[in-house]
Amino acid sequence: MSGKTTDTSLNGAAILVVDDDRNLREEVCDYLKGHGLVVELAGDMVGARFRLQHRAFDLVLLDLWLG
């Protein structure tokens, strides 16, 4: 993953990243924040549900094989 986009239409968009792999979660977070997005993380569905109940997100990136 390299290069920054010049499109600012997504700046400030709220993204929830849900993955049980901490390293992957943090890598994705760093990448998205580097492109001007607001990112929250959850390591499991309990954390994801909590965040979804307390905030609206523009996009949720979900690990389909969440263990």
Number of C-alpha atoms within 10 A of each C-alpha: 6 5 8 10 9 7 8 10 8 12 13 14 14 19 20 22 23 23 24 18 13 13 10 13 19 14 12 18 19 13 16 18 16 13 17 17 18 18 20 17 21 19 17 16 15 10 12 19 11 11 16 13 8 8 9 11 15 11 12 16 13 16 15 8 7 12 10
